[in-house]
Amino acid sequence: MFKMIPGMNSRKAAQMMKKMGISQQEIDATEVIIKTPEKEMVIRNPQVSKVNMMGQQTFQVVGEIEERAISTEPEINEEDIKTVVDQTGVTEEEAKEAIKENDFDLAKAIIKLKE
């Protein structure tokens, strides 16, 4: 259970950590995802340890890491696309493009397409 001190037997390490107010618990996780504004780090087959030291909890995670880019562009609602198509008579693709070009503002997109 206690892997924090190399070369020390686990029983001795557990006693020493208990005296210092440190406890460790293994978490049975199947996947860990860390999200940042630009990407997701997906950790598969993780070994997760939760360490509580004087009331402060930290996690140690080991596993296979895969990074994925996150799309920062919001999704366009199908109802919004239909509204633009109905108001302007353009195709769905043209409506999507107009919505994107006008910062996802439907009124602006409709006005631009009608010009």
NORHUHU-V301832 format. One line per field, one symbol per residue. ss: DSSP state (~ for helix, > for strand, _ for the rest). Layout:
BEGIN
ss=???
END
This chain:
BEGIN
ss=_________~~~~~~~~~~__>>>>>>___>>>>>___>>>>>>>>>>>>>>>__>>>>>>>>>>>>>>________~~~~~~~~~~~___~~~~~~~~~~____~~~~~~~~~_
END
